[in-house]
């Protein structure tokens, strides 16, 4: 098959970013009076999630140092629901892959899947929290605020500190309970669970992170526990304004070189690719993509390929990396089973692209609208097919940074040029 030529383009994003992360964290924690909330020697649990948040290890270390300066004894607790295969050891492994280690962050990591019930919602739902966090003198919630990959909330409470309090600290047990109600559980019940946690647990404050389109830390803000529910929707709006997207609405083939849990909880961000694949939920209206190819799985995912079901085609390279125990534990807990369904598996990148083009009805391969990205987390640079050049020329935020080139594959049939 004659493949269309491709050209490298760059999306031009705008947005703030923080130069001195540690100074920003210290300043924010000082503003909420973290020192006045603590007695000397107080044990403080610092939450650490499973997402590949920019500078997350540095942010956690900075918080640890600020707490130590205030006379506290901080320790780190994994707050990631059922991730890491829903095991204490697996969750430590996830943190290590993100650079969150005891040596770097200067604090011990206490990982357990044990939870204690701390109360219940007005509707009678039991509320659980991490055993170590419940025994601490205080908890510092750290989390990124962004659009959720499963739902849109009328309360504007999606991914953020409220979710970290409810599902992150609630471990596998709380995650399983909420996900058993489908989208209703994580959209409508999650904030109610979080409110109980913020009332019953001594949450010193939340440290919210907002990122820009370059996957950089744009904003860090310490929020008093009784103000988190009110402030988080405003930060979600900030995040949405900085959120990246593909430059085109209509695409024949989207090649995603790498998916992974460190990239998005769904492997590929559903807001980027326009696919939910949740039973009973309407699909997103844009972008409109005929075929998505998932090329590889990130090392940081440790075999958890949840999100592969959002693709139409994948490679044997990715398939061979799947740890089905970890992936299945995660997807069964979420109850969104389609997201772990295995698409057609092709020998390599070349075969996957050729099959997608062959099934692109009524369009000659040379005229196909192809976009190739590294991942849904990195959208600054990408390759687009020759037929898209006229549209690229009319987009003020896109510039062509390379010349037309043939698509090149190595002897194994994988792309030679990396993004």
Phi, psi and omega per residue, in radians:
X1 nan 2.378 3.078
X2 -1.430 1.968 -3.116
X3 -1.521 2.533 3.111
X4 -1.183 2.652 3.041
X5 -1.247 2.690 -3.107
X6 -2.145 2.730 3.113
X7 -2.391 2.480 3.135
X8 -1.467 2.327 3.099
X9 -2.236 2.854 -3.137
X10 -2.255 2.239 3.010
X11 -1.490 2.382 -3.131
X12 -1.758 1.905 3.123
X13 -1.786 2.739 3.086
X14 -2.214 2.512 3.117
X15 2.864 2.693 -3.121
X16 -1.276 2.794 2.944
X17 -2.620 2.649 -3.064
X18 -1.581 2.244 -3.139
X19 -1.402 -0.855 -3.071
X20 -1.893 1.631 -3.065
X21 -1.093 -0.841 -3.073
X22 -1.083 -0.735 3.126
X23 -1.095 -0.688 -3.138
X24 -1.135 -0.731 3.131
X25 -1.136 -0.804 3.108
X26 -1.013 -0.802 -3.106
X27 -1.082 -0.772 -3.110
X28 -1.160 -0.763 -3.137
X29 -1.177 -0.557 3.070
X30 -1.181 -0.666 -3.116
X31 -1.122 -0.569 3.103
X32 -1.541 0.072 3.079
X33 1.192 0.788 -3.082
X34 -1.045 -0.630 -3.121
X35 -1.118 -0.663 -3.124
X36 -1.229 -0.316 -3.128
X37 -1.492 -0.108 -2.975
X38 -2.128 2.472 2.968
X39 -1.623 2.679 3.109
X40 -0.977 2.326 3.132
X41 1.448 0.101 3.138
X42 -1.110 2.359 3.115
X43 -1.551 2.137 -3.072
X44 -2.099 2.195 3.076
X45 -1.521 2.197 3.114
X46 -1.886 2.151 -3.057
X47 -1.401 2.542 3.090
X48 -2.403 2.099 -3.099
X49 -1.597 -2.970 -3.028
X50 -1.834 0.005 -3.093
X51 -1.447 2.680 3.079
X52 -1.443 1.177 -3.121
X53 -1.354 2.366 3.123
X54 -1.008 2.314 3.070
X55 1.084 0.386 -3.027
X56 -1.094 -0.714 3.136
X57 -1.122 -0.700 3.117
X58 -1.152 -0.707 3.131
X59 -1.114 -0.770 3.121
X60 -1.126 -0.760 3.120
X61 -1.082 -0.715 3.137
X62 -1.092 -0.719 3.103
X63 -1.128 -0.712 3.102
X64 -1.055 -0.784 -3.136
X65 -1.128 -0.692 3.128
X66 -1.128 -0.705 3.122
X67 -1.160 -0.706 3.103
X68 -1.111 -0.693 3.119
X69 -1.082 -0.530 3.123
X70 -1.469 0.050 3.073
X71 1.637 0.134 -3.102
X72 -1.561 2.929 3.065
X73 -2.036 1.542 -3.077
X74 -1.396 2.631 2.971
X75 -2.478 2.812 -3.036
X76 -1.848 2.370 3.038
X77 -2.118 2.301 3.026
X78 -1.120 2.293 3.112
X79 -2.229 1.486 -3.000
X80 -2.588 0.561 3.054
X81 0.968 -2.073 -3.063
X82 -1.774 0.123 -3.087
X83 -1.176 2.923 -3.090
X84 1.227 0.516 -3.141
X85 1.238 0.248 -3.131
X86 1.005 0.649 3.055
X87 -2.223 2.659 3.137
X88 -1.079 -0.725 -3.130
X89 -1.190 -0.706 3.137
X90 -1.107 -0.610 -3.138
X91 -1.276 -0.583 3.017
X92 -1.127 -0.707 3.127
X93 -1.054 -0.720 3.094
X94 -1.068 -0.804 -3.136
X95 -1.075 -0.743 -3.141
X96 -1.061 -0.665 -3.136
X97 -1.166 -0.349 3.112
X98 -1.650 0.065 -3.124
X99 1.512 0.055 3.140
X100 -1.551 1.605 3.130
X101 -2.106 2.830 3.117
X102 -1.109 -0.672 -3.115
X103 -1.143 -0.807 -3.081
X104 -1.285 -0.769 -3.042
X105 -1.477 -0.113 3.006
X106 1.104 0.631 3.109
X107 -2.725 2.600 3.107
X108 -1.218 2.641 3.033
X109 -1.841 2.109 3.116
X110 -1.921 1.840 -3.047
X111 -1.971 2.245 3.090
X112 -2.688 2.583 3.024
X113 -1.603 0.026 3.127
X114 -1.294 2.410 3.104
X115 -2.260 2.836 3.026
X116 -2.169 2.573 3.079
X117 -1.450 2.215 -3.084
X118 -1.911 -0.063 -3.138
X119 2.824 -2.813 3.076
X120 -2.661 2.809 3.131
X121 -1.348 2.976 3.102
X122 -1.038 -0.488 3.137
X123 -1.489 0.009 3.078
X124 1.642 0.132 3.106
X125 -1.326 2.211 3.078
X126 -1.161 2.544 -3.110
X127 -2.063 2.208 -3.094
X128 -2.022 2.715 3.011
X129 -2.569 2.755 -3.106
X130 -0.904 2.353 -3.092
X131 -0.986 -0.844 -3.108
X132 -1.149 -0.677 3.128
X133 -1.144 -0.667 -3.128
X134 -1.162 -0.478 -3.121
X135 -1.542 -0.176 -3.099
X136 -1.319 2.840 3.074
X137 -1.375 -0.322 3.112
X138 -2.902 2.837 3.137
X139 -2.264 2.348 3.010
X140 -1.916 1.970 3.123
X141 -1.457 2.239 3.052
X142 -2.159 2.242 3.137
X143 -2.879 2.727 3.110
X144 -1.589 2.385 3.080
X145 -1.706 2.139 3.127
X146 -2.795 2.990 3.082
X147 -1.088 2.414 3.137
X148 -1.381 2.664 -3.117
X149 -1.597 -0.013 -3.100
X150 -2.016 -0.401 -3.008
X151 -2.779 2.918 2.966
X152 -2.030 2.184 -3.023
X153 -1.691 2.258 3.051
X154 -1.132 -0.374 3.106
X155 -1.516 -0.118 -3.079
X156 1.069 0.613 3.025
X157 -2.035 1.797 -3.048
X158 -2.120 -1.937 3.050
X159 -1.527 2.234 -3.117
X160 2.963 -2.675 -3.063
X161 -1.216 -0.623 3.123
X162 -1.114 -0.757 3.100
X163 -1.141 -0.676 3.111
X164 -1.078 -0.716 3.137
X165 -1.152 -0.700 -3.048
X166 -1.453 -1.063 -3.012
X167 -1.567 -0.664 3.139
X168 -1.084 -1.011 -3.130
X169 -1.273 -0.398 -3.135
X170 -1.321 -0.150 3.069
X171 1.041 -2.798 -3.067
X172 -1.068 -0.676 -3.049
X173 -1.115 -0.806 3.131
X174 -1.243 -0.693 3.121
X175 -1.055 -0.779 3.140
X176 -1.082 -0.739 -3.133
X177 -1.105 -0.872 -3.086
X178 -1.194 -0.720 -3.123
X179 -1.202 -0.323 3.105
X180 -1.174 -0.262 3.075
X181 -1.695 0.112 -3.135
X182 1.233 -2.578 -3.117
X183 -1.062 -0.635 3.127
X184 -0.965 -0.681 -3.103
X185 -1.118 -0.823 -3.070
X186 -1.492 -0.342 3.127
X187 -1.582 -0.832 -2.995
X188 -1.737 -0.618 -3.086
X189 -1.549 -0.513 -3.124
X190 -0.954 -0.809 3.124
X191 -1.092 -0.555 3.131
X192 -1.194 -0.692 3.064
X193 -1.101 -0.786 -3.110
X194 -1.070 -0.681 3.131
X195 -1.049 -0.692 3.108
X196 -1.156 -0.741 3.124
X197 -1.046 -0.796 -3.101
X198 -1.184 -0.366 3.106
X199 -1.538 -0.714 -3.016
X200 -1.566 -0.492 -3.123
X201 -1.743 2.484 3.127
X202 -1.354 1.353 3.083
X203 -1.401 1.962 -3.098
X204 -1.105 -0.758 3.090
X205 -3.078 2.999 2.998
X206 -1.907 2.531 3.058
X207 -2.003 1.772 -3.057
X208 -1.579 2.455 -3.136
X209 -2.084 2.330 3.019
X210 -2.152 2.351 -3.124
X211 -1.913 2.734 3.073
X212 -1.656 -3.097 -3.066
X213 -1.214 -0.238 3.109
X214 -1.590 0.160 -3.082
X215 1.102 0.714 3.088
X216 -2.035 2.750 3.098
X217 -1.291 1.979 -3.109
X218 -1.671 -0.515 -3.024
X219 -2.735 2.370 3.013
X220 -2.245 2.312 -3.067
X221 -2.524 2.211 3.032
X222 -1.516 2.322 -3.060
X223 -2.252 2.252 3.070
X224 -1.021 2.552 -3.009
X225 -1.022 -0.613 -3.114
X226 -1.390 -0.017 3.130
X227 -1.989 -0.035 -3.066
X228 -1.069 -0.843 -3.091
X229 -1.076 -0.557 3.139
X230 -1.456 -0.570 -3.076
X231 -1.481 -0.560 -3.043
X232 -1.017 -0.719 3.099
X233 -1.026 -0.589 3.110
X234 -1.206 -0.665 3.091
X235 -1.226 -0.541 3.080
X236 -1.115 -0.681 3.093
X237 -1.127 -0.704 3.078
X238 -1.054 -0.789 3.140
X239 -1.091 -0.737 -3.116
X240 -1.089 -0.632 3.134
X241 -1.205 -0.489 -3.133
X242 -1.640 -0.107 -2.988
X243 -1.179 2.345 3.135
X244 -1.382 2.876 3.033
X245 -2.705 2.913 3.071
X246 -1.209 2.596 -3.070
X247 -1.331 -0.157 -3.063
X248 -2.214 2.622 3.132
X249 -1.610 -0.516 -3.085
X250 -2.068 2.062 -3.081
X251 -2.349 2.358 3.074
X252 -1.356 -0.877 -3.101
X253 -2.343 2.153 3.014
X254 -1.887 2.041 3.093
X255 -1.681 2.078 3.094
X256 -1.905 1.871 -3.048
X257 -1.041 -0.617 -3.040
X258 -2.541 2.303 2.991
X259 -1.994 2.898 3.122
X260 2.957 2.742 -3.133
X261 -1.191 -0.445 3.078
X262 -1.319 -0.327 3.140
X263 -1.493 -0.785 3.107
X264 -2.780 2.676 3.077
X265 -1.064 -0.367 3.114
X266 -1.867 0.360 3.105
X267 1.325 -0.872 2.971
X268 -2.196 2.360 -3.109
X269 -1.177 2.106 -3.104
X270 -1.102 -0.511 3.117
X271 -1.190 -0.429 3.131
X272 -1.447 -0.773 -3.032
X273 -1.645 -0.137 3.064
X274 1.275 0.528 3.138
X275 -2.340 2.308 3.072
X276 -1.827 -0.900 -3.080
X277 0.924 0.972 3.025
X278 -2.092 2.238 -3.106
X279 -0.941 2.175 3.080
X280 1.499 -0.131 -3.132
X281 -1.763 2.442 3.100
X282 -1.161 2.458 3.077
X283 -1.267 2.690 3.092
X284 -1.159 2.611 -3.066
X285 -1.434 -0.374 -3.132
X286 -2.703 2.743 -0.102
X287 -1.249 2.887 -3.124
X288 -1.799 1.862 -3.059
X289 -2.094 2.201 -3.134
X290 -1.256 -0.884 -3.077
X291 -2.343 2.331 3.040
X292 -1.978 2.262 3.091
X293 -1.905 2.174 3.039
X294 -1.749 2.008 -2.989
X295 -1.523 -0.680 -3.036
X296 -2.696 2.912 -3.141
X297 -2.014 2.336 -3.114
X298 -1.151 2.587 3.095
X299 -1.082 -0.608 -3.089
X300 -1.145 -0.259 3.140
X301 -1.380 -0.272 3.126
X302 0.896 0.712 3.062
X303 1.543 -0.104 3.124
X304 -1.440 1.759 -3.073
X305 -1.739 0.443 3.070
X306 -0.923 2.334 -3.046
X307 1.891 -0.224 3.103
X308 -1.094 -0.463 3.125
X309 -1.248 -0.151 3.039
X310 -1.395 -0.233 -3.129
X311 -1.659 2.812 3.082
X312 -1.739 -0.492 -3.136
X313 -2.437 2.622 3.064
X314 -2.538 -3.119 -3.087
X315 -1.966 2.759 3.070
X316 -1.098 -0.557 3.103
X317 -0.987 -0.819 3.123
X318 -1.193 -0.820 -3.096
X319 -0.978 -0.717 -3.102
X320 -1.182 -0.282 -3.135
X321 -1.596 -0.079 -3.038
X322 -1.265 2.254 2.952
X323 -1.735 1.771 -3.000
X324 -1.160 -0.513 3.095
X325 -1.101 -0.819 -3.126
X326 -1.179 -0.789 -3.117
X327 -1.143 -0.790 -3.087
X328 -1.156 -0.667 3.106
X329 -1.044 -0.756 -3.120
X330 -1.187 -0.816 -3.065
X331 -1.292 -0.600 3.103
X332 -1.194 -0.668 3.050
X333 -1.056 -0.749 -3.122
X334 -1.221 -0.506 -3.099
X335 1.293 0.097 3.102
X336 -1.694 1.303 -2.906
X337 -1.113 -0.557 -3.079
X338 -1.041 -0.415 -3.064
X339 -1.281 -0.195 3.056
X340 -1.960 0.143 3.083
X341 -1.173 2.391 -3.080
X342 -1.479 2.108 3.078
X343 -1.297 -3.122 3.101
X344 -1.055 2.305 -3.080
X345 -1.792 2.103 3.121
X346 -1.857 2.841 -3.034
X347 -1.059 -0.723 -3.051
X348 -2.816 -3.069 -3.127
X349 -1.041 -0.751 -3.088
X350 -1.081 -0.832 -3.116
X351 -1.142 -0.672 3.132
X352 -1.086 -0.774 3.134
X353 -1.149 -0.753 -3.125
X354 -1.114 -0.683 3.120
X355 -1.157 -0.760 3.123
X356 -1.052 -0.731 3.141
X357 -1.211 -0.635 3.123
X358 -1.129 -0.554 -3.109
X359 -1.664 0.162 3.117
X360 -1.549 1.399 -2.952
X361 -0.887 2.332 2.981
X362 1.314 0.150 -3.111
X363 -2.204 2.172 3.052
X364 -1.114 2.513 -3.083
X365 -0.988 -0.606 -3.129
X366 -1.199 -0.316 -3.134
X367 -1.812 0.069 -3.082
X368 -1.148 2.527 3.130
X369 -1.638 1.669 -3.061
X370 -1.956 2.373 3.023
X371 -2.248 2.312 3.107
X372 -2.124 2.184 -3.139
X373 -2.168 2.793 3.063
X374 -1.237 -0.888 3.113
X375 -2.807 2.983 3.132
X376 -1.307 -0.096 3.085
X377 -1.584 -0.310 -3.087
X378 -2.178 1.724 -3.045
X379 -2.089 0.263 3.110
X380 -1.279 -0.852 -3.141
X381 -1.918 2.462 3.108
X382 -2.777 2.894 3.025
X383 -1.863 2.433 3.061
X384 -2.248 2.682 -3.118
X385 -1.328 2.800 -3.034
X386 -0.991 -0.611 -3.098
X387 -1.144 -0.293 -3.112
X388 -1.597 -0.094 -3.095
X389 -1.005 -0.745 3.116
X390 -1.028 -0.668 3.115
X391 -1.224 -0.677 3.120
X392 -1.040 -0.644 -3.102
X393 -1.136 -0.414 -3.103
X394 -1.653 0.028 -3.132
X395 -1.718 2.077 -3.064
X396 -1.180 -0.364 -3.084
X397 -1.775 0.252 -3.139
X398 -2.220 2.355 3.067
X399 -2.256 2.500 3.091
X400 -1.433 2.208 -3.059
X401 -2.044 0.115 3.120
X402 -2.606 3.058 3.099
X403 -1.702 2.917 3.092
X404 -1.100 2.372 -3.139
X405 -2.516 2.642 3.092
X406 -1.219 2.576 3.057
X407 -1.273 2.123 -3.072
X408 -1.945 2.369 3.102
X409 -2.113 2.618 3.094
X410 -1.446 -3.030 -3.061
X411 -1.141 -0.330 3.104
X412 -1.612 -0.013 3.123
X413 1.464 0.349 3.121
X414 -1.870 2.706 -3.071
X415 -1.010 2.345 3.088
X416 -1.368 -0.777 -3.116
X417 -1.419 2.203 -3.132
X418 -1.738 2.684 3.063
X419 -1.827 nan nan
